[in-house]
Amino acid sequence: MIVADRKSLQEILAMVEDDKEILIAGCKGCVTVCNAGGLKEVEILASSIKIARKKQGKDIDIEIEVLERQCDNEYIAGISEKVGNYDAVISLACGVGPQFLSEMYPDQTFYPGVNTTFLGGATQHGVWEERCAGCGTCAIHDFGGLCPIARCAKSLMNGPCGGSSQGICEVNKEIVCIWDLIVRKKMEAGKLADLMGVKGVKNWKSARHGGPRKSIREELVQGNI
Amino acid sequence: MRLSYPADVKIIQVPCTGRVDILHLLNAIEDGADGVYVAGCLEGECHYIEGNLKARRKVEYVKRTLTELGIEPERVQMYNLSSAQGARFAEIANEMVSQIRELGPSPVKKNNAA
């Protein structure tokens, strides 16, 4: 899933400082699962903003709405009748949400209430870790199911660097050296030879280096037949 | 026992403090409560294993939120006591009320009324 963290209250309060009526729009997709922008988080943010405003002695009307997904136009069209009623809208979806909303409703101001961080999963309740860098050319199978692009600080393809010590990355003591894990896993499986070949230079064109990406599934595109 | 505790305390019963939500605490502050405390069972003695521990984490979350909003985090507290500790219950109520009296009225309520 896409993982996000809510922005600080100070940052969000500064965004809507002059607004008197706002909508907080959550998303039932990834940000609900990573507890950053689902119904609960929308309600918590609404209450926090109200507390801040009451403390200042300033009024604010806050409405909340949690969309099925903010990355599909058919769902964000659902707020078309009311979106113009507010001074501003805070979206708690990933970075896609406020952009889709801004594209559909160009006259409204949409603020991102979260910082979208990475593609990952929950390693324990309340802890999410990065697992995919979305590089566009997946080769996880070459590395024992562990991705060195996403999980090595240098995205090395041909083994660990000199900064790997006792299985820990030199960048941060909390980062496991993924190459240490890859090599150990291959050794345990008696398949270390799999890693002996030299991986050629990776073509990063399929990653962000080739500019914004697009995916087209022709059989789904209306009007194609 | 006929123990007395301050009339300022309004008790809201829940089956287990694990039921207490961040929103319950925030909404109380939002609606002008000067302070809120959660009285859970002793740690390690939760009938539902860890309801009181979950409540403590939620209280800590609300404390951080209040700090971020410039409101004294001491307005929200977590206490642990058993249902057999009636005297301790009254003591905690007195302790919380005197602490809140020291802090004064909630800045949320004060400005809202003005």
Interface residues (C-beta under 8 A of the other chain):
Chain A: S8 L9 Q10 K40 E43 I44 S47 S48 K50 I51 A52 K54 K55 Q56 G57
Chain B: I22 L23 L26 N27 I29 E30 T65 L66 E68 L69 G70 I71 P107 V108 K109 N111 N112 A114
